[in-house]
Each structure stands twice: as structure tokens, then as C-alpha cells.
Amino acid sequence: EIVLTQSPATLSLSPGEGATLSCRASRSVSSYLAWYQQKPGQAPRLLIYDASNRATGIPARFSGSGSGTDFTLTISSLEPEDFAVYFCQQRITWPLTFGGGTKVEIK
Amino acid sequence: EVQLLESGGGFIQPGGSLRLSCAASGFTFSNYAMTWVRQAPGKGLEWVSATGGSGFSTYYADSVKGRFTISRDNSKNTLYLQMSSLRADDTAVYYCATTLTTRIGWYWYFDLWGRGTLVTVSS
């Protein structure tokens, strides 16, 4: 099983600041990694797939990068609605796995 | 409207069985591989099971293999998860979701999600 480790666990930032979230895989997942956003009481929403492709309707302030074992989700300038929990997920092998999440909270 | 609606959750004693349903509408259900993902209270996401568009291919997390069975009825636009030998650590909100489909192809990422149904396993 591929283990995805996200860091930091919590990121305290102010609106307008940039955010950098990390996801590290226990072995290479090539570029087969996605990022999701989840707000309290809601289902997750797909943001980025295959490391760097924005899903339909996702604002350009969200970008993804990385390959192999190290991946980054960048939010260029935080909007109030971006404060949420973010998860990464790999699809290179079964079982599909998620990271433990990074909470982006208002400072 | 494109949507998924889960049902069948509830309170169940350890060792019991439960069947979850996920009703799809607004899209051609048989064209999409489907998945179940769960989230224990206050915890992260855990992939549970998946199936291809025809239902012939099925995949399971080790934590549920042998206890849960995924299936689908494309004539009813419905996905199912039959859960047996339930344990306290199966307590979670269970989401169904479609795989991502783009112009290029489809991928084992999850695009359209339902709102989830809560399963509580407790004595």
C-alpha cells in the first residue's frame, strides 16, 4: 500500500496570503496524484488531477506540481472560501489511498 | 440535475449487516466507474471499494475485503455496498462518487460526490 503523508497538519494563514501544501508518497506514484478540498459538513471537491491539471471550474489560484514522491498544492492568494481541509490521493495502484489531510485555517 | 444520493445508513450493532444504496441521476450511469469512500467522525478520507461501469471489475480496501460487496444495477442507475460483519471501526459517513472523465479519458479520481450517509456501529 502506498502511504501518502501530508504536511503540515495545520496551516494558519490570513486571507490574501499564499499557501503551500505538501504530499509525500512512500514510493513513486509518477504524476498520478489528485488534490481535494473539503469544507465542514460537505463532500470533498476535486481540485487538481494528475498532479497539475485543474478540474473543471477550479479557480486559477489553485495549482499543483510535482512527480514521483513529492507533490505540492499551491494557493496563490487565499480567499475566505479557501479555508478548509485538503487531501491528496494516488491512483497508480490498488488500494487507492488518501493522505491524512492539511487543514488551512484562518490566522 | 446531475447528482448522487446515498441512503441506507443507520445505527447497527457489531456483527450486523447493512446495505447502502447510491441513486444516480442526470447522467449516463453505466458509463462511469463508481466508488465508495468513507470518513470516520473527525478523521480523513478512506477509500473503501470501486467497480467498473459494467460491474464486472471490483476492488476493495484490505480493511473491508471479505466483509463488504460492491455491486451496481445499471437498469436502476444505482450503486450498492453490502456490508456485513460490521465493526465499530466501520463507523463513518459513506460517500459514493463517480470517477473523473475528461475529453482524453477517465481516471480513478473522484469527481461527482453524494452528500453521504452515516453508518454507526455500536452496541
Chai-1 contact restraints between the chains, C-beta under 6 A:
chainA,res_idxA,chainB,res_idxB,connection_type,confidence,min_distance_angstrom,max_distance_angstrom,comment,restraint_id
A,A34,B,Y109,contact,1.0,0.0,6.0,A-B,restraint_1
A,A43,B,Y95,contact,1.0,0.0,6.0,A-B,restraint_2
A,A43,B,W113,contact,1.0,0.0,6.0,A-B,restraint_3
A,L46,B,D111,contact,1.0,0.0,6.0,A-B,restraint_4
A,Y49,B,L100,contact,1.0,0.0,6.0,A-B,restraint_5
A,Y49,B,Y109,contact,1.0,0.0,6.0,A-B,restraint_6
A,F87,B,L45,contact,1.0,0.0,6.0,A-B,restraint_7
A,R91,B,W108,contact,1.0,0.0,6.0,A-B,restraint_8
A,W94,B,Y59,contact,1.0,0.0,6.0,A-B,restraint_9
A,P95,B,A61,contact,1.0,0.0,6.0,A-B,restraint_10
A,L96,B,W47,contact,1.0,0.0,6.0,A-B,restraint_11
A,F98,B,L45,contact,1.0,0.0,6.0,A-B,restraint_12
A,G100,B,G44,contact,1.0,0.0,6.0,A-B,restraint_13
A,G101,B,G44,contact,1.0,0.0,6.0,A-B,restraint_14
